Structure formats: C-alpha cells, structure tokens
Amino acid sequence: MPGDLREGPIVIVGASLAGLRAAEKLREEGFTGSLTVVGDEPHPPYDRPPLSKQVLLGMSAADTTGLPMRRDPDADWRLGVRATGLDLVGRQVLLADGESLPYDRLLIATGTRARPWPQPEQAALDGVFTLRTREDAGCLAERLAAGPRRVLVIGAGFTGSEIASACRERGIEVTVAERGTAPLVGALGGTLARLAAGLQRAHGVDLRCGVTVTALCGNDGGRFTGADLSDGSHIDADVCVIAMGAVRNVEWLADSGLAAGPHGVACDAGCRAFDMYGIVTDDVFVAGDVSRFPHPLFDYQMLSLEHWGNAVAQAEVAAHNMISSGPPRRPHLAVPVFWSSQFGVNIKSVGVPTYSDQVVIAQGSLSERHLVAVYGYRGRITAAVTVNMAKWLEYYQGLIEAAAPFPPAPGAADGHPLVTEFALPSDVPDPRGLSHGPTVALTGHLPDRRLTVVRPAG
C-alpha cells in the first residue's frame, strides 16, 4: 500500500452513524493522518431508530440516544456547521462559517432529512412536526405526553406507522392519511400491506387510504387545529406529524460536478463517487443514506437505501478503500436488511421486496400475523419479509445470495408445505402515487447526469 494513503488529511462530511463508523474504521486500519468530521447538528453522533420508538413512548429521553464509540477516532469534530460547497479541483470542502477544509480524500455521508410539508406557512403552525432529529423527537414526545385529543399522521411508511403505533400505545387517538392503497405498500407490496392495514385498524387507528391532505388548518393564535382531505372530509386534531419520506442532503453538491441528484450521490460498488460525466473519482467516496450504488444481485441497478445496517457496512467498506489501492479494495455487496416494531409485531426484511413481481407465503399464516413472505423476480428469490418469525431471515438471505429459484421448494425451510399454493402478484406500486417514500429503491443503471448536448448548427 502506498504510504501516503495512510497519511494526508481526510474529511468526512456527515457526523451521524456512517460518519462515525467510517472514522473508527480508518483508525482501525492504520490511518495516521489528520481526520476532520463535519456535522450540521450540534450533537455528537446519535442513534435514530429509537427516536420513533422508545423516545416517543417516553421510555428514553431524546438526549440519551448517543451512539457508543467503539474506539476513539482521534478526529477534529466540527459540529453545528454545514458544508455549503465542494471544490473538486482544489480539493476543498466549503463550510457555512466561511472556512475551507483541504482534503486528500473525502467521504460524503450527509444522509437525509425529513421531507417537509410543502406549504411553509402551514408547516410553521404550532403542533406540526417532522421526525428526523433528536430535537424533533424530544419536542414530539413532550407534546404526546401532554395528552392531545388526536394526532394526525401524514404518510404510512415505516416512520409514520411507528409514530401511529406509539400514539395508540399511549392511548392517544390517531388518524393516518395515506395517498396509497395501504400502509407500507411502497416497501412491502400489496399482500403484506393489507396485513399492515388490518393491524392498524385492529389497534384503533383511523386509517384513511387513497386520500391526500389538501390543507393544514390553524386558529388565529397559530396553533394547528386540523386538516382538510381530498375526499372533502375534515380531521380535527391537536398534533400533526409529517411522515412523507426523506430528502437526500445533496444541495451543497449542486455545483460540484458530482453525479448528485434526488436519489443521492452515485458511486461504484467500492463507494467511489461518480462525476456528472459518469467517470469514477479516486478521492471522493460516499456512504450511508445519501449514497446510490450498484448491486449485482439486483441486476446492477443503483440502490438507494435508508437502512441502519447498510450505513454501517458501507461506511466500513468506504473507509477501507480510502486507504487502499488496487486489488486490496473491497466491494460493498451486503444484502439490505431492515426491521420495524409496530402494533405488537416485529417486521424484518432482507433483500429488496420492491424488486419483485411475485410473492408467496412460505411459512406461517397471514391471519395469525406470524409468517414468512418470499419475493421473486423473473424466477429467482430477491427478498423475504418475516412477521414475528425473524429466526428464519438468515436462511432466506442465503437463498437470495445464491440467486435461488422462486418459489422456494415446499418445505425447504421447515419441512412444511408452502402456505399459498400459488404465487401472488407482489403488487408493488409506483412510488409517485404514495404519501411516503420507500426505504429501499431501485433507481436505474446510470448516475444522475445534468448535461446538455450541444450540436453544431448546419
């Protein structure tokens, strides 16, 4: 390995899970140079999954969700300051306070933020929240503890559904408004989405699907009082949570020349960023929710993921490759895994359920809410989702990695026949028709390119 790769300044933009784990991995693998971590929030890295679960239930305070450090990364932490630009030629990161940080290698790990309500004056009403940061969770938990009459949740993806679950567990009336046909349909397809809808209604959720919220309403004092829906109905509520998916934090890269767009920053399987011409860079790397990368198990399409495990695995691959060259570099090939606890069930997934055309219930029962659903695309297994049967996830992950044929053989896992005799359409909708965004999305084969072809006249 060339000696200079273990030296020279490295800058990590993004001080959350991916940024922290990358910093630790760099030191673990022998990097001895200066290391700077930039984060727009004033806090050291903290864990986000508890924000929609334990914090909203009052079981943990928002300020107790800090991520443990596995080792001291000996970094210069620049917290509470945003990156505003990137000079690829000069190898500098531009900060909001006017400072410029030189780098030999850069890791972009800026993640996502909550998608805001599109009408700023309505979003500013007292009682309207999003849920992404520690402050968001603390303020929302305080409002829930005060006992509102009703909470309106806009968007029935995983975050919106977990918020609704926390409300019902606290005994708070909740209405969920979703433009799609059912909760979680954008992530799991129609079959399991119908199970999710039944779960919510069984727990007392006022679930409104196939509708949009047309306006948030407030009183003269600026407090949220309810919302108008596209079907002409009105919901009276004291609190509104906007759970309409995430926005990748790429605006600071708009003039950088990198292939950065709504789906994130495109990179190769080794986490090296593409420029806008589709040429891979050697000194800029990407990891975590902001990345968009190809995966051989899914036709080499570019994946965008909002998963805790992916952020860790990809950050460690990126860190290794930043101080390696040639054959020692590694690809990021981890199979996506995510989980959610809501309404008394534990949902876990491996693979990409939306990369499917069929689904079969391989084990358990939909009616008993205890099952394994296996997804297939063009005759091979691409994903599996368990509901209260997580012990089988590793088995099906092996089938996905082996590109095993779909449907799985009867009794392949537990000796019992398939629950559904025939595969069903997986019913994956166009995400443009949903209030929530999918947490894993296939986004085509090419980097985002903002180029204009100029042809000579004549």
Buried (B, 14 or more C-beta within 10 A) or exposed (E): EEEEBBBBBBBBBBBBBBBBBBBBBBBBBEBEBBBBBBBBBEBBBBBBBBBBBBBBBBEBEBEEBEBEEEEEBEBEBBBBBBBEBBBBEEBBBBBBEEEEBBBBBBBBBBBBBBBEBEEEEBBEBEBBBBBBBBEBBBBBBEBBEEEBEBBBBBBBBBBBBBBBBBBBBBEBBBBBBBBBBBBBBBBBBBBBBBBBBBBBBEBBBBBBBEBBBEEBBBEEEEEBBBBBBEEEEEBEBBBBBBBBBBBBBBEBBEEBBBBBBEBBBBBBBBBBBBBBEEEBBEBBBBBBBBBBBBBEBBEEBBBBBBBBBBBBBBBBBBBBBBBBEEEEBBBBEBBBBBBBBBBEBEBBBBBBBBBBBBBBBBBBEBEEBBBBBBBBBEEBBBBBBBBBBEEBBEBBBEBBBEEBEBBBEEEBBEEEEBBBEEBBEBBBBEBEEBBBBBBBBBBEEEBBEEEEEEEEEE
